[in-house]
């Protein structure tokens, strides 16, 4: 049973002080706690709490921890999400176009026909459940019927008995459904799309797009991003040539693909080909350099090495 009592903001401040957090400006702390909330901010002061010999996190804060450190990190993370969303939006639109051009060349409704897709996507599951493709199509059709977008309403009115061609259907696909469709395309078609982004291998492409989709959801829901573990991690297996050269900084150390640096690196690599004139690289690197300077926070928790700025990907 959850038994922690409700605490008004003044008591929240006193609780933080009793655990060792320095709060010299209580008025400003009260403003943040009223505007943002104790629970949301707690994710940002969590790294500043004491750990015991077993690594368990205790309630007490490390010596010198200030309330401002937590709010500075919160502000840093908010700006980081906006910068990442900019890259993810560009890639989402680019990938939609690639899917439409690739599948549309086979058939206007290739996304609905098993013959043009990977068998693992279209085969019914062993437990008797519908195939992943069938479930995906149902979600697409439900979204089409409920959509208030002008293009969807126009299509429903003019072609009430027909299904949208892929070049219209992709406009209804957020990053999540789009990533599942890309994962369900044939090896040949995924290879073809990967070629548009510097030769990303077919199997690697699917994992990268899933990782980008997960990150997009984190950003869109205003969740903590800077050190969040990636549920969908970008695969680094079998990389060679230019990709291996540009991503060697995350491919050399086991576990490096589990944090922000990995998915940001993937986004940067793909943007080099999808939007080569973008200034996103400069905005991202400049912002990372504003990471709060305190001994209680470590950019390594986001997957960045000490010499990350010297890596080829972040220099060109």
Secondary structure, DSSP 8 states (H G I E B T S, - for coil): --------HHHHHHHHHHTT-B-S-HHHHHHHHHHT-HHHHHHHHGGGEEE-TT--EEEEE-TT-BHHHHHHHHHHHHHHHHHHHHHHHHHHHHHHHHHHHHHHHH-TTGGG-GGGB-HHHHS--TTS---HHHHHHHHHHHHHHH---HHHHHHHHH-TTS---HHHHGGG--HHHHHHHHHTB-HHHHHHHHHTTT---HHHHHHHHHHHHHHHHHHHTT---TT---SS----TT--HHHHHHTHHHHSSTTGGGSHHHHHHHHHHHHHHH-TT--HHHHHHHHHTTS---TT--GGGGT--TTGGGSGGGT-
